């Protein structure tokens, strides 16, 4: 009898954890502005770091 309860609880746990994968993904943060992207691209092209 204990084995049946253990198996049932494991199966139920597996079902609940698999349902977690069916939830909607979190919203992504807003993308940076076009100006910031060009600035980053220029820094990467030239290999220079931004001054702090």
C-alpha positions as CSV (number, residue, x, y, z in Angstrom):
1,X,0.0,0.0,0.0
2,X,2.9,2.4,0.8
3,X,4.3,1.8,-2.7
4,X,1.1,2.8,-4.4
5,X,0.9,6.0,-2.4
6,X,4.6,6.8,-3.1
7,X,4.1,6.1,-6.9
8,X,0.9,8.2,-6.9
9,X,2.6,11.1,-5.2
10,X,5.6,10.9,-7.5
11,X,3.4,10.8,-10.6
12,X,1.3,13.7,-9.3
13,X,4.5,15.7,-8.6
14,X,5.8,15.0,-12.1
15,X,2.5,16.2,-13.6
16,X,2.5,19.4,-11.6
17,X,6.2,20.2,-12.5
18,X,5.5,19.5,-16.2
19,X,2.7,22.0,-16.1
20,X,5.1,24.7,-15.0
21,X,6.6,24.6,-18.4
22,X,3.3,25.4,-20.0
23,X,3.1,28.9,-18.4
24,X,3.5,32.0,-20.4
25,X,7.1,33.3,-20.5
26,X,7.9,36.5,-18.7
27,X,7.8,39.7,-20.7
28,X,11.1,40.8,-22.2
29,X,12.6,44.1,-21.2
30,X,12.3,46.9,-23.7
31,X,15.1,47.0,-26.2
32,X,17.6,49.9,-26.0
33,X,17.1,52.9,-28.3
34,X,18.6,53.0,-31.7
35,X,21.2,55.6,-30.7
36,X,22.4,53.4,-27.9
37,X,22.7,50.5,-30.2
38,X,24.8,52.5,-32.7
39,X,27.0,53.7,-29.9
40,X,27.7,50.2,-28.7
41,X,28.3,49.0,-32.2
42,X,30.8,51.8,-32.8
43,X,32.6,50.9,-29.6
44,X,32.8,47.2,-30.6
45,X,34.1,48.1,-34.0
46,X,36.9,50.3,-32.8
47,X,37.7,48.2,-29.8
48,X,37.6,51.1,-27.4
49,X,36.0,51.1,-24.0
50,X,33.8,53.9,-22.8
51,X,35.5,56.4,-20.5
52,X,34.2,56.3,-16.9
